[in-house]
């Protein structure tokens, strides 16, 4: 299982279908399928949308929230 670490300030993590989508400045930067995901680490001012939080909870995938410095 992969760990998604997002430290890009102002980024947004949302859900589209069976994947989490990382967007920076309104543009898609990365897409990770839930089937590959074991952990999400959010550092600083990164938005995890309510839909993404709900889907992580539903699938039993942990999310860790840290300050920008870790």
CHARMM internal coordinates of N, CA and C (Angstrom, degrees):
IC EDIT
DIST 1 N 1 CA 1.4470
DIST 1 CA 1 C 1.5261
ANGL 1 N 1 CA 1 C 109.78
DIST 1 C 2 N 1.3073
ANGL 1 CA 1 C 2 N 115.24
DIHE 1 N 1 CA 1 C 2 N 143.71
DIST 2 N 2 CA 1.4552
ANGL 1 C 2 N 2 CA 121.07
DIHE 1 CA 1 C 2 N 2 CA -177.78
DIST 2 CA 2 C 1.5216
ANGL 2 N 2 CA 2 C 110.94
DIHE 1 C 2 N 2 CA 2 C -95.16
DIST 2 C 3 N 1.3197
ANGL 2 CA 2 C 3 N 114.41
DIHE 2 N 2 CA 2 C 3 N 154.54
DIST 3 N 3 CA 1.4552
ANGL 2 C 3 N 3 CA 122.25
DIHE 2 CA 2 C 3 N 3 CA 172.80
DIST 3 CA 3 C 1.5169
ANGL 3 N 3 CA 3 C 107.79
DIHE 2 C 3 N 3 CA 3 C -109.59
DIST 3 C 4 N 1.3274
ANGL 3 CA 3 C 4 N 116.00
DIHE 3 N 3 CA 3 C 4 N 127.12
DIST 4 N 4 CA 1.4559
ANGL 3 C 4 N 4 CA 121.49
DIHE 3 CA 3 C 4 N 4 CA 175.91
DIST 4 CA 4 C 1.5173
ANGL 4 N 4 CA 4 C 107.56
DIHE 3 C 4 N 4 CA 4 C -97.82
DIST 4 C 5 N 1.3247
ANGL 4 CA 4 C 5 N 117.18
DIHE 4 N 4 CA 4 C 5 N 116.82
DIST 5 N 5 CA 1.4587
ANGL 4 C 5 N 5 CA 123.07
DIHE 4 CA 4 C 5 N 5 CA 177.98
DIST 5 CA 5 C 1.5249
ANGL 5 N 5 CA 5 C 107.53
DIHE 4 C 5 N 5 CA 5 C -110.43
DIST 5 C 6 N 1.3359
ANGL 5 CA 5 C 6 N 116.72
DIHE 5 N 5 CA 5 C 6 N 122.03
DIST 6 N 6 CA 1.4606
ANGL 5 C 6 N 6 CA 121.15
DIHE 5 CA 5 C 6 N 6 CA -178.62
DIST 6 CA 6 C 1.5239
ANGL 6 N 6 CA 6 C 108.49
DIHE 5 C 6 N 6 CA 6 C -120.55
DIST 6 C 7 N 1.3303
ANGL 6 CA 6 C 7 N 115.93
DIHE 6 N 6 CA 6 C 7 N 115.46
DIST 7 N 7 CA 1.4585
ANGL 6 C 7 N 7 CA 121.06
DIHE 6 CA 6 C 7 N 7 CA -179.93
DIST 7 CA 7 C 1.5231
ANGL 7 N 7 CA 7 C 112.43
DIHE 6 C 7 N 7 CA 7 C -123.06
DIST 7 C 8 N 1.3184
ANGL 7 CA 7 C 8 N 117.55
DIHE 7 N 7 CA 7 C 8 N 1.08
DIST 8 N 8 CA 1.4675
ANGL 7 C 8 N 8 CA 122.64
DIHE 7 CA 7 C 8 N 8 CA 178.95
DIST 8 CA 8 C 1.5266
ANGL 8 N 8 CA 8 C 108.70
DIHE 7 C 8 N 8 CA 8 C -70.91
DIST 8 C 9 N 1.3226
ANGL 8 CA 8 C 9 N 116.73
DIHE 8 N 8 CA 8 C 9 N 110.36
DIST 9 N 9 CA 1.4592
ANGL 8 C 9 N 9 CA 121.44
DIHE 8 CA 8 C 9 N 9 CA -176.49
DIST 9 CA 9 C 1.5332
ANGL 9 N 9 CA 9 C 110.29
DIHE 8 C 9 N 9 CA 9 C -63.34
DIST 9 C 10 N 1.3307
ANGL 9 CA 9 C 10 N 115.47
DIHE 9 N 9 CA 9 C 10 N 132.54
DIST 10 N 10 CA 1.4511
ANGL 9 C 10 N 10 CA 121.66
DIHE 9 CA 9 C 10 N 10 CA -178.68
DIST 10 CA 10 C 1.5174
ANGL 10 N 10 CA 10 C 114.01
DIHE 9 C 10 N 10 CA 10 C 89.05
DIST 10 C 11 N 1.3243
ANGL 10 CA 10 C 11 N 117.46
DIHE 10 N 10 CA 10 C 11 N 0.12
DIST 11 N 11 CA 1.4643
ANGL 10 C 11 N 11 CA 121.06
DIHE 10 CA 10 C 11 N 11 CA 179.19
DIST 11 CA 11 C 1.5319
ANGL 11 N 11 CA 11 C 109.93
DIHE 10 C 11 N 11 CA 11 C -72.08
DIST 11 C 12 N 1.3186
ANGL 11 CA 11 C 12 N 115.37
DIHE 11 N 11 CA 11 C 12 N 161.88
DIST 12 N 12 CA 1.4666
ANGL 11 C 12 N 12 CA 121.67
DIHE 11 CA 11 C 12 N 12 CA 178.12
DIST 12 CA 12 C 1.5142
ANGL 12 N 12 CA 12 C 108.43
DIHE 11 C 12 N 12 CA 12 C -131.13
DIST 12 C 13 N 1.3255
ANGL 12 CA 12 C 13 N 115.51
DIHE 12 N 12 CA 12 C 13 N 137.19
DIST 13 N 13 CA 1.4572
ANGL 12 C 13 N 13 CA 121.36
DIHE 12 CA 12 C 13 N 13 CA 175.99
DIST 13 CA 13 C 1.5177
ANGL 13 N 13 CA 13 C 107.03
DIHE 12 C 13 N 13 CA 13 C -114.17
DIST 13 C 14 N 1.3204
ANGL 13 CA 13 C 14 N 115.59
DIHE 13 N 13 CA 13 C 14 N 121.95
DIST 14 N 14 CA 1.4598
ANGL 13 C 14 N 14 CA 120.72
DIHE 13 CA 13 C 14 N 14 CA -179.78
DIST 14 CA 14 C 1.5262
ANGL 14 N 14 CA 14 C 108.74
DIHE 13 C 14 N 14 CA 14 C -130.23
DIST 14 C 15 N 1.3186
ANGL 14 CA 14 C 15 N 115.83
DIHE 14 N 14 CA 14 C 15 N 177.44
DIST 15 N 15 CA 1.4624
ANGL 14 C 15 N 15 CA 120.37
DIHE 14 CA 14 C 15 N 15 CA 179.64
DIST 15 CA 15 C 1.5275
ANGL 15 N 15 CA 15 C 108.99
DIHE 14 C 15 N 15 CA 15 C -116.29
DIST 15 C 16 N 1.3288
ANGL 15 CA 15 C 16 N 114.95
DIHE 15 N 15 CA 15 C 16 N 136.74
DIST 16 N 16 CA 1.4589
ANGL 15 C 16 N 16 CA 121.83
DIHE 15 CA 15 C 16 N 16 CA 174.11
DIST 16 CA 16 C 1.5227
ANGL 16 N 16 CA 16 C 107.16
DIHE 15 C 16 N 16 CA 16 C -137.97
DIST 16 C 17 N 1.3056
ANGL 16 CA 16 C 17 N 116.04
DIHE 16 N 16 CA 16 C 17 N 111.15
DIST 17 N 17 CA 1.4605
ANGL 16 C 17 N 17 CA 120.16
DIHE 16 CA 16 C 17 N 17 CA -178.64
DIST 17 CA 17 C 1.5108
ANGL 17 N 17 CA 17 C 111.53
DIHE 16 C 17 N 17 CA 17 C 63.27
DIST 17 C 18 N 1.3142
ANGL 17 CA 17 C 18 N 116.96
DIHE 17 N 17 CA 17 C 18 N -123.68
DIST 18 N 18 CA 1.4630
ANGL 17 C 18 N 18 CA 122.94
DIHE 17 CA 17 C 18 N 18 CA -178.87
DIST 18 CA 18 C 1.5185
ANGL 18 N 18 CA 18 C 112.51
DIHE 17 C 18 N 18 CA 18 C -101.73
DIST 18 C 19 N 1.3459
ANGL 18 CA 18 C 19 N 116.94
DIHE 18 N 18 CA 18 C 19 N 30.56
DIST 19 N 19 CA 1.4618
ANGL 18 C 19 N 19 CA 119.77
DIHE 18 CA 18 C 19 N 19 CA -177.68
DIST 19 CA 19 C 1.5228
ANGL 19 N 19 CA 19 C 111.81
DIHE 18 C 19 N 19 CA 19 C -144.78
DIST 19 C 20 N 1.3259
ANGL 19 CA 19 C 20 N 114.67
DIHE 19 N 19 CA 19 C 20 N 153.45
DIST 20 N 20 CA 1.4620
ANGL 19 C 20 N 20 CA 121.11
DIHE 19 CA 19 C 20 N 20 CA 168.19
DIST 20 CA 20 C 1.5193
ANGL 20 N 20 CA 20 C 106.66
DIHE 19 C 20 N 20 CA 20 C -89.61
DIST 20 C 21 N 1.3132
ANGL 20 CA 20 C 21 N 115.49
DIHE 20 N 20 CA 20 C 21 N 139.90
DIST 21 N 21 CA 1.4582
ANGL 20 C 21 N 21 CA 120.86
DIHE 20 CA 20 C 21 N 21 CA -179.58
DIST 21 CA 21 C 1.5243
ANGL 21 N 21 CA 21 C 108.64
DIHE 20 C 21 N 21 CA 21 C -119.78
DIST 21 C 22 N 1.3111
ANGL 21 CA 21 C 22 N 116.53
DIHE 21 N 21 CA 21 C 22 N 125.65
DIST 22 N 22 CA 1.4575
ANGL 21 C 22 N 22 CA 123.12
DIHE 21 CA 21 C 22 N 22 CA 176.74
DIST 22 CA 22 C 1.5197
ANGL 22 N 22 CA 22 C 108.09
DIHE 21 C 22 N 22 CA 22 C -98.26
DIST 22 C 23 N 1.3268
ANGL 22 CA 22 C 23 N 116.03
DIHE 22 N 22 CA 22 C 23 N 121.87
DIST 23 N 23 CA 1.4636
ANGL 22 C 23 N 23 CA 121.12
DIHE 22 CA 22 C 23 N 23 CA 179.21
DIST 23 CA 23 C 1.5196
ANGL 23 N 23 CA 23 C 109.34
DIHE 22 C 23 N 23 CA 23 C -118.85
DIST 23 C 24 N 1.3135
ANGL 23 CA 23 C 24 N 115.29
DIHE 23 N 23 CA 23 C 24 N 138.68
DIST 24 N 24 CA 1.4614
ANGL 23 C 24 N 24 CA 121.92
DIHE 23 CA 23 C 24 N 24 CA 177.23
DIST 24 CA 24 C 1.5222
ANGL 24 N 24 CA 24 C 106.87
DIHE 23 C 24 N 24 CA 24 C -127.29
DIST 24 C 25 N 1.3275
ANGL 24 CA 24 C 25 N 115.84
DIHE 24 N 24 CA 24 C 25 N 122.51
DIST 25 N 25 CA 1.4611
ANGL 24 C 25 N 25 CA 119.53
DIHE 24 CA 24 C 25 N 25 CA -178.58
DIST 25 CA 25 C 1.5130
ANGL 25 N 25 CA 25 C 113.01
DIHE 24 C 25 N 25 CA 25 C 62.92
DIST 25 C 26 N 1.3400
ANGL 25 CA 25 C 26 N 116.73
DIHE 25 N 25 CA 25 C 26 N 30.36
DIST 26 N 26 CA 1.4552
ANGL 25 C 26 N 26 CA 121.11
DIHE 25 CA 25 C 26 N 26 CA 179.37
DIST 26 CA 26 C 1.5156
ANGL 26 N 26 CA 26 C 115.19
DIHE 25 C 26 N 26 CA 26 C 81.16
DIST 26 C 27 N 1.3363
ANGL 26 CA 26 C 27 N 117.37
DIHE 26 N 26 CA 26 C 27 N -0.04
DIST 27 N 27 CA 1.4672
ANGL 26 C 27 N 27 CA 121.55
DIHE 26 CA 26 C 27 N 27 CA -179.39
DIST 27 CA 27 C 1.5219
ANGL 27 N 27 CA 27 C 109.99
DIHE 26 C 27 N 27 CA 27 C -112.56
DIST 27 C 28 N 1.3073
ANGL 27 CA 27 C 28 N 115.70
DIHE 27 N 27 CA 27 C 28 N 137.88
DIST 28 N 28 CA 1.4562
ANGL 27 C 28 N 28 CA 120.28
DIHE 27 CA 27 C 28 N 28 CA 179.20
DIST 28 CA 28 C 1.5275
ANGL 28 N 28 CA 28 C 110.38
DIHE 27 C 28 N 28 CA 28 C -66.17
DIST 28 C 29 N 1.3339
ANGL 28 CA 28 C 29 N 115.13
DIHE 28 N 28 CA 28 C 29 N 125.27
DIST 29 N 29 CA 1.4614
ANGL 28 C 29 N 29 CA 120.47
DIHE 28 CA 28 C 29 N 29 CA -179.45
DIST 29 CA 29 C 1.5261
ANGL 29 N 29 CA 29 C 112.09
DIHE 28 C 29 N 29 CA 29 C -106.61
DIST 29 C 30 N 1.3381
ANGL 29 CA 29 C 30 N 115.80
DIHE 29 N 29 CA 29 C 30 N -28.06
DIST 30 N 30 CA 1.4620
ANGL 29 C 30 N 30 CA 119.18
DIHE 29 CA 29 C 30 N 30 CA -175.74
DIST 30 CA 30 C 1.5116
ANGL 30 N 30 CA 30 C 109.31
DIHE 29 C 30 N 30 CA 30 C -162.04
DIST 30 C 31 N 1.3195
ANGL 30 CA 30 C 31 N 115.94
DIHE 30 N 30 CA 30 C 31 N 150.38
DIST 31 N 31 CA 1.4635
ANGL 30 C 31 N 31 CA 122.72
DIHE 30 CA 30 C 31 N 31 CA 177.55
DIST 31 CA 31 C 1.5254
ANGL 31 N 31 CA 31 C 107.19
DIHE 30 C 31 N 31 CA 31 C -135.36
DIST 31 C 32 N 1.3368
ANGL 31 CA 31 C 32 N 116.63
DIHE 31 N 31 CA 31 C 32 N 129.99
DIST 32 N 32 CA 1.4650
ANGL 31 C 32 N 32 CA 121.04
DIHE 31 CA 31 C 32 N 32 CA -179.76
DIST 32 CA 32 C 1.5234
ANGL 32 N 32 CA 32 C 108.35
DIHE 31 C 32 N 32 CA 32 C -128.92
DIST 32 C 33 N 1.3206
ANGL 32 CA 32 C 33 N 116.51
DIHE 32 N 32 CA 32 C 33 N 123.45
DIST 33 N 33 CA 1.4631
ANGL 32 C 33 N 33 CA 121.65
DIHE 32 CA 32 C 33 N 33 CA 178.90
DIST 33 CA 33 C 1.5240
ANGL 33 N 33 CA 33 C 110.20
DIHE 32 C 33 N 33 CA 33 C -67.53
DIST 33 C 34 N 1.3258
ANGL 33 CA 33 C 34 N 116.41
DIHE 33 N 33 CA 33 C 34 N 140.40
DIST 34 N 34 CA 1.4645
ANGL 33 C 34 N 34 CA 120.71
DIHE 33 CA 33 C 34 N 34 CA 178.92
DIST 34 CA 34 C 1.5265
ANGL 34 N 34 CA 34 C 111.13
DIHE 33 C 34 N 34 CA 34 C -58.90
DIST 34 C 35 N 1.3161
ANGL 34 CA 34 C 35 N 117.40
DIHE 34 N 34 CA 34 C 35 N -32.87
DIST 35 N 35 CA 1.4702
ANGL 34 C 35 N 35 CA 121.41
DIHE 34 CA 34 C 35 N 35 CA -178.75
DIST 35 CA 35 C 1.5276
ANGL 35 N 35 CA 35 C 111.84
DIHE 34 C 35 N 35 CA 35 C -62.21
DIST 35 C 36 N 1.3332
ANGL 35 CA 35 C 36 N 117.72
DIHE 35 N 35 CA 35 C 36 N -24.58
DIST 36 N 36 CA 1.4619
ANGL 35 C 36 N 36 CA 122.37
DIHE 35 CA 35 C 36 N 36 CA -178.99
DIST 36 CA 36 C 1.5197
ANGL 36 N 36 CA 36 C 112.67
DIHE 35 C 36 N 36 CA 36 C -94.87
DIST 36 C 37 N 1.3177
ANGL 36 CA 36 C 37 N 117.68
DIHE 36 N 36 CA 36 C 37 N -8.36
DIST 37 N 37 CA 1.4592
ANGL 36 C 37 N 37 CA 122.39
DIHE 36 CA 36 C 37 N 37 CA -166.99
DIST 37 CA 37 C 1.5271
ANGL 37 N 37 CA 37 C 112.63
DIHE 36 C 37 N 37 CA 37 C -98.84
DIST 37 C 38 N 1.3357
ANGL 37 CA 37 C 38 N 115.79
DIHE 37 N 37 CA 37 C 38 N 132.30
DIST 38 N 38 CA 1.4608
ANGL 37 C 38 N 38 CA 120.67
DIHE 37 CA 37 C 38 N 38 CA 177.20
DIST 38 CA 38 C 1.5116
ANGL 38 N 38 CA 38 C 113.15
DIHE 37 C 38 N 38 CA 38 C -116.52
DIST 38 C 39 N 1.3497
ANGL 38 CA 38 C 39 N 117.81
DIHE 38 N 38 CA 38 C 39 N -24.06
DIST 39 N 39 CA 1.4561
ANGL 38 C 39 N 39 CA 122.14
DIHE 38 CA 38 C 39 N 39 CA -175.30
DIST 39 CA 39 C 1.5244
ANGL 39 N 39 CA 39 C 109.17
DIHE 38 C 39 N 39 CA 39 C -158.47
DIST 39 C 40 N 1.3435
ANGL 39 CA 39 C 40 N 115.27
DIHE 39 N 39 CA 39 C 40 N 142.96
DIST 40 N 40 CA 1.4593
ANGL 39 C 40 N 40 CA 121.47
DIHE 39 CA 39 C 40 N 40 CA 174.01
DIST 40 CA 40 C 1.5198
ANGL 40 N 40 CA 40 C 107.52
DIHE 39 C 40 N 40 CA 40 C -120.22
DIST 40 C 41 N 1.3279
ANGL 40 CA 40 C 41 N 117.28
DIHE 40 N 40 CA 40 C 41 N 126.89
DIST 41 N 41 CA 1.4640
ANGL 40 C 41 N 41 CA 122.74
DIHE 40 CA 40 C 41 N 41 CA 177.13
DIST 41 CA 41 C 1.5244
ANGL 41 N 41 CA 41 C 107.47
DIHE 40 C 41 N 41 CA 41 C -115.05
DIST 41 C 42 N 1.3291
ANGL 41 CA 41 C 42 N 115.42
DIHE 41 N 41 CA 41 C 42 N 121.95
DIST 42 N 42 CA 1.4604
ANGL 41 C 42 N 42 CA 122.55
DIHE 41 CA 41 C 42 N 42 CA -178.50
DIST 42 CA 42 C 1.5191
ANGL 42 N 42 CA 42 C 107.96
DIHE 41 C 42 N 42 CA 42 C -112.25
DIST 42 C 43 N 1.3373
ANGL 42 CA 42 C 43 N 116.68
DIHE 42 N 42 CA 42 C 43 N 124.56
DIST 43 N 43 CA 1.4643
ANGL 42 C 43 N 43 CA 121.24
DIHE 42 CA 42 C 43 N 43 CA -176.98
DIST 43 CA 43 C 1.5247
ANGL 43 N 43 CA 43 C 110.47
DIHE 42 C 43 N 43 CA 43 C -118.63
DIST 43 C 44 N 1.3274
ANGL 43 CA 43 C 44 N 116.40
DIHE 43 N 43 CA 43 C 44 N 117.42
DIST 44 N 44 CA 1.4593
ANGL 43 C 44 N 44 CA 121.15
DIHE 43 CA 43 C 44 N 44 CA 175.61
DIST 44 CA 44 C 1.5095
ANGL 44 N 44 CA 44 C 112.87
DIHE 43 C 44 N 44 CA 44 C 82.35
DIST 44 C 45 N 1.3302
ANGL 44 CA 44 C 45 N 115.76
DIHE 44 N 44 CA 44 C 45 N -144.71
DIST 45 N 45 CA 1.4534
ANGL 44 C 45 N 45 CA 121.83
DIHE 44 CA 44 C 45 N 45 CA -174.83
DIST 45 CA 45 C 1.5230
ANGL 45 N 45 CA 45 C 110.85
DIHE 44 C 45 N 45 CA 45 C -87.57
DIST 45 C 46 N 1.3108
ANGL 45 CA 45 C 46 N 113.89
DIHE 45 N 45 CA 45 C 46 N 76.25
DIST 46 N 46 CA 1.4583
ANGL 45 C 46 N 46 CA 122.77
DIHE 45 CA 45 C 46 N 46 CA 176.65
DIST 46 CA 46 C 1.5136
ANGL 46 N 46 CA 46 C 106.14
DIHE 45 C 46 N 46 CA 46 C -121.30
DIST 46 C 47 N 1.3232
ANGL 46 CA 46 C 47 N 116.94
DIHE 46 N 46 CA 46 C 47 N 129.17
DIST 47 N 47 CA 1.4542
ANGL 46 C 47 N 47 CA 120.94
DIHE 46 CA 46 C 47 N 47 CA -178.27
DIST 47 CA 47 C 1.5179
ANGL 47 N 47 CA 47 C 110.26
DIHE 46 C 47 N 47 CA 47 C -89.79
DIST 47 C 48 N 1.3190
ANGL 47 CA 47 C 48 N 116.26
DIHE 47 N 47 CA 47 C 48 N 126.75
DIST 48 N 48 CA 1.4545
ANGL 47 C 48 N 48 CA 123.44
DIHE 47 CA 47 C 48 N 48 CA 172.62
DIST 48 CA 48 C 1.5222
ANGL 48 N 48 CA 48 C 105.20
DIHE 47 C 48 N 48 CA 48 C -108.65
DIST 48 C 49 N 1.3306
ANGL 48 CA 48 C 49 N 117.43
DIHE 48 N 48 CA 48 C 49 N 107.23
DIST 49 N 49 CA 1.4595
ANGL 48 C 49 N 49 CA 120.37
DIHE 48 CA 48 C 49 N 49 CA -173.35
DIST 49 CA 49 C 1.5298
ANGL 49 N 49 CA 49 C 111.17
DIHE 48 C 49 N 49 CA 49 C -61.57
DIST 49 C 50 N 1.3212
ANGL 49 CA 49 C 50 N 115.82
DIHE 49 N 49 CA 49 C 50 N 159.96
DIST 50 N 50 CA 1.4595
ANGL 49 C 50 N 50 CA 120.05
DIHE 49 CA 49 C 50 N 50 CA -179.48
DIST 50 CA 50 C 1.5276
ANGL 50 N 50 CA 50 C 110.64
DIHE 49 C 50 N 50 CA 50 C -62.48
DIST 50 C 51 N 1.3201
ANGL 50 CA 50 C 51 N 117.30
DIHE 50 N 50 CA 50 C 51 N -36.15
DIST 51 N 51 CA 1.4588
ANGL 50 C 51 N 51 CA 119.84
DIHE 50 CA 50 C 51 N 51 CA 177.08
DIST 51 CA 51 C 1.5122
ANGL 51 N 51 CA 51 C 112.35
DIHE 50 C 51 N 51 CA 51 C -64.13
DIST 51 C 52 N 1.3255
ANGL 51 CA 51 C 52 N 116.28
DIHE 51 N 51 CA 51 C 52 N -39.44
DIST 52 N 52 CA 1.4667
ANGL 51 C 52 N 52 CA 120.60
DIHE 51 CA 51 C 52 N 52 CA 177.73
DIST 52 CA 52 C 1.5265
ANGL 52 N 52 CA 52 C 110.51
DIHE 51 C 52 N 52 CA 52 C -67.08
DIST 52 C 53 N 1.3328
ANGL 52 CA 52 C 53 N 117.05
DIHE 52 N 52 CA 52 C 53 N -42.95
DIST 53 N 53 CA 1.4743
ANGL 52 C 53 N 53 CA 120.04
DIHE 52 CA 52 C 53 N 53 CA 177.78
DIST 53 CA 53 C 1.5241
ANGL 53 N 53 CA 53 C 110.63
DIHE 52 C 53 N 53 CA 53 C -60.80
DIST 53 C 54 N 1.3252
ANGL 53 CA 53 C 54 N 116.60
DIHE 53 N 53 CA 53 C 54 N -44.86
DIST 54 N 54 CA 1.4614
ANGL 53 C 54 N 54 CA 121.34
DIHE 53 CA 53 C 54 N 54 CA -179.28
DIST 54 CA 54 C 1.5331
ANGL 54 N 54 CA 54 C 110.67
DIHE 53 C 54 N 54 CA 54 C -61.02
DIST 54 C 55 N 1.3302
ANGL 54 CA 54 C 55 N 116.97
DIHE 54 N 54 CA 54 C 55 N -43.44
DIST 55 N 55 CA 1.4652
ANGL 54 C 55 N 55 CA 120.36
DIHE 54 CA 54 C 55 N 55 CA -178.51
DIST 55 CA 55 C 1.5282
ANGL 55 N 55 CA 55 C 111.72
DIHE 54 C 55 N 55 CA 55 C -69.12
DIST 55 C 56 N 1.3335
ANGL 55 CA 55 C 56 N 117.40
DIHE 55 N 55 CA 55 C 56 N -37.58
DIST 56 N 56 CA 1.4665
ANGL 55 C 56 N 56 CA 120.17
DIHE 55 CA 55 C 56 N 56 CA 175.38
DIST 56 CA 56 C 1.5227
ANGL 56 N 56 CA 56 C 110.83
DIHE 55 C 56 N 56 CA 56 C -61.69
DIST 56 C 57 N 1.3346
ANGL 56 CA 56 C 57 N 116.28
DIHE 56 N 56 CA 56 C 57 N -44.66
DIST 57 N 57 CA 1.4705
ANGL 56 C 57 N 57 CA 120.24
DIHE 56 CA 56 C 57 N 57 CA 177.91
DIST 57 CA 57 C 1.5268
ANGL 57 N 57 CA 57 C 111.01
DIHE 56 C 57 N 57 CA 57 C -62.07
DIST 57 C 58 N 1.3095
ANGL 57 CA 57 C 58 N 116.57
DIHE 57 N 57 CA 57 C 58 N -45.13
DIST 58 N 58 CA 1.4630
ANGL 57 C 58 N 58 CA 121.10
DIHE 57 CA 57 C 58 N 58 CA -178.11
DIST 58 CA 58 C 1.5259
ANGL 58 N 58 CA 58 C 111.84
DIHE 57 C 58 N 58 CA 58 C -61.25
DIST 58 C 59 N 1.3177
ANGL 58 CA 58 C 59 N 116.16
DIHE 58 N 58 CA 58 C 59 N -35.44
DIST 59 N 59 CA 1.4629
ANGL 58 C 59 N 59 CA 121.25
DIHE 58 CA 58 C 59 N 59 CA -177.85
DIST 59 CA 59 C 1.5276
ANGL 59 N 59 CA 59 C 113.30
DIHE 58 C 59 N 59 CA 59 C -92.23
DIST 59 C 60 N 1.3353
ANGL 59 CA 59 C 60 N 117.90
DIHE 59 N 59 CA 59 C 60 N -2.71
DIST 60 N 60 CA 1.4605
ANGL 59 C 60 N 60 CA 121.08
DIHE 59 CA 59 C 60 N 60 CA 178.73
DIST 60 CA 60 C 1.5148
ANGL 60 N 60 CA 60 C 113.84
DIHE 59 C 60 N 60 CA 60 C 73.24
DIST 60 C 61 N 1.3409
ANGL 60 CA 60 C 61 N 116.91
DIHE 60 N 60 CA 60 C 61 N 27.76
DIST 61 N 61 CA 1.4645
ANGL 60 C 61 N 61 CA 121.77
DIHE 60 CA 60 C 61 N 61 CA 178.69
DIST 61 CA 61 C 1.5198
ANGL 61 N 61 CA 61 C 108.09
DIHE 60 C 61 N 61 CA 61 C -96.73
DIST 61 C 62 N 1.3218
ANGL 61 CA 61 C 62 N 117.05
DIHE 61 N 61 CA 61 C 62 N 124.87
DIST 62 N 62 CA 1.4554
ANGL 61 C 62 N 62 CA 121.65
DIHE 61 CA 61 C 62 N 62 CA -178.11
DIST 62 CA 62 C 1.5176
ANGL 62 N 62 CA 62 C 111.91
DIHE 61 C 62 N 62 CA 62 C -74.48
DIST 62 C 63 N 1.3505
ANGL 62 CA 62 C 63 N 115.22
DIHE 62 N 62 CA 62 C 63 N 149.94
DIST 63 N 63 CA 1.4584
ANGL 62 C 63 N 63 CA 122.61
DIHE 62 CA 62 C 63 N 63 CA 173.45
DIST 63 CA 63 C 1.5217
ANGL 63 N 63 CA 63 C 107.86
DIHE 62 C 63 N 63 CA 63 C -127.71
DIST 63 C 64 N 1.3165
ANGL 63 CA 63 C 64 N 116.99
DIHE 63 N 63 CA 63 C 64 N 134.51
DIST 64 N 64 CA 1.4588
ANGL 63 C 64 N 64 CA 123.44
DIHE 63 CA 63 C 64 N 64 CA 179.82
DIST 64 CA 64 C 1.5321
ANGL 64 N 64 CA 64 C 107.42
DIHE 63 C 64 N 64 CA 64 C -117.54
DIST 64 C 65 N 1.3279
ANGL 64 CA 64 C 65 N 115.81
DIHE 64 N 64 CA 64 C 65 N 130.58
DIST 65 N 65 CA 1.4631
ANGL 64 C 65 N 65 CA 121.24
DIHE 64 CA 64 C 65 N 65 CA -179.54
DIST 65 CA 65 C 1.5283
ANGL 65 N 65 CA 65 C 108.78
DIHE 64 C 65 N 65 CA 65 C -111.45
DIST 65 C 66 N 1.3392
ANGL 65 CA 65 C 66 N 115.83
DIHE 65 N 65 CA 65 C 66 N 124.27
DIST 66 N 66 CA 1.4584
ANGL 65 C 66 N 66 CA 122.17
DIHE 65 CA 65 C 66 N 66 CA -178.16
DIST 66 CA 66 C 1.5254
ANGL 66 N 66 CA 66 C 109.91
DIHE 65 C 66 N 66 CA 66 C -126.44
DIST 66 C 67 N 1.3093
ANGL 66 CA 66 C 67 N 115.80
DIHE 66 N 66 CA 66 C 67 N 162.43
DIST 67 N 67 CA 1.4585
ANGL 66 C 67 N 67 CA 119.46
DIHE 66 CA 66 C 67 N 67 CA 171.97
DIST 67 CA 67 C 1.5346
ANGL 67 N 67 CA 67 C 108.96
DIHE 66 C 67 N 67 CA 67 C -68.93
DIST 67 C 68 N 1.3129
ANGL 67 CA 67 C 68 N 117.27
DIHE 67 N 67 CA 67 C 68 N 168.40
DIST 68 N 68 CA 1.4618
ANGL 67 C 68 N 68 CA 120.64
DIHE 67 CA 67 C 68 N 68 CA -178.89
DIST 68 CA 68 C 1.5301
ANGL 68 N 68 CA 68 C 111.77
DIHE 67 C 68 N 68 CA 68 C -58.79
DIST 68 C 69 N 1.3224
ANGL 68 CA 68 C 69 N 116.98
DIHE 68 N 68 CA 68 C 69 N -30.01
DIST 69 N 69 CA 1.4652
ANGL 68 C 69 N 69 CA 121.09
DIHE 68 CA 68 C 69 N 69 CA 178.81
DIST 69 CA 69 C 1.5069
ANGL 69 N 69 CA 69 C 114.38
DIHE 68 C 69 N 69 CA 69 C -86.05
DIST 69 C 70 N 1.3132
ANGL 69 CA 69 C 70 N 116.33
DIHE 69 N 69 CA 69 C 70 N -3.28
DIST 70 N 70 CA 1.4646
ANGL 69 C 70 N 70 CA 121.03
DIHE 69 CA 69 C 70 N 70 CA 178.34
DIST 70 CA 70 C 1.4906
ANGL 70 N 70 CA 70 C 113.02
DIHE 69 C 70 N 70 CA 70 C 94.22
END
COOR INIT
IC SEED 1 N 1 CA 1 C
IC BUILD
